[in-house]
Amino acid sequence: MKFVVILFLLLIVASLGSALFFLMRDKGGGTRTVKALTLRVGLSLVLFLMLMGGFASGLLTTNL
């Protein structure tokens, strides 16, 4: 489960970086920036739901 969380975090950062690249390259005129940011939001939501499900099912625990 830790590998999946780290993978999602890397994908989120990569999507954010590609959005910045498209913003600079297209000068704000294209739709690629919006698509990359939409993908980032979607990945973030999926990660959040997976974390909530992991804690609810007991797959993830805190180290308290």
GUPARO-416097 format. One record per residue (C-alpha): x, y, z. Coordinates in steps of 0.5 Angstrom, whole numbers, padded with zeros to 4 digits, always signed. Each point is the difference from the previous one (the first is absolute). Last residue first. Layout:
XYZ;...
***
This chain:
+0002+0012+0035;+0003-0003-0006;-0007+0001-0004;-0003-0006-0004;-0001-0001-0007;-0004-0007-0002;-0005+0001+0005;-0006+0000-0004;-0002+0008+0002;+0008+0002+0000;+0001-0003-0007;-0007+0003-0003;+0002+0007+0002;+0006-0001-0003;-0003-0003-0006;-0005+0006+0000;+0006+0005+0001;+0004-0003-0006;-0006+0000-0005;-0001+0007+0002;+0007+0002-0001;+0000-0004-0007;-0006+0004-0002;+0003+0007+0002;+0006-0002-0004;-0004-0002-0006;-0004+0006+0000;+0007+0004+0001;+0003-0003-0007;-0007+0001-0003;+0000+0007+0001;+0007+0001-0002;-0001-0004-0006;-0006+0005-0002;+0004+0005-0004;+0001+0007+0000;+0004+0002+0007;+0006+0001-0003;+0000-0007-0004;+0008-0002+0003;-0001+0004+0006;-0006-0003+0002;+0001-0007-0003;+0007-0001+0004;-0004+0003+0007;-0006-0006-0002;+0006-0005-0001;+0003+0002+0007;-0007-0001+0003;-0001-0007-0003;+0007-0002+0002;-0001+0002+0007;-0007-0004+0000;+0003-0006-0003;+0006+0000+0005;-0006+0000+0006;-0004-0005-0003;+0007-0005-0001;+0001+0002+0008;-0007-0002+0002;+0001-0006-0005;+0006-0002+0003;-0002+0001+0007;-0006-0005-0001;
***
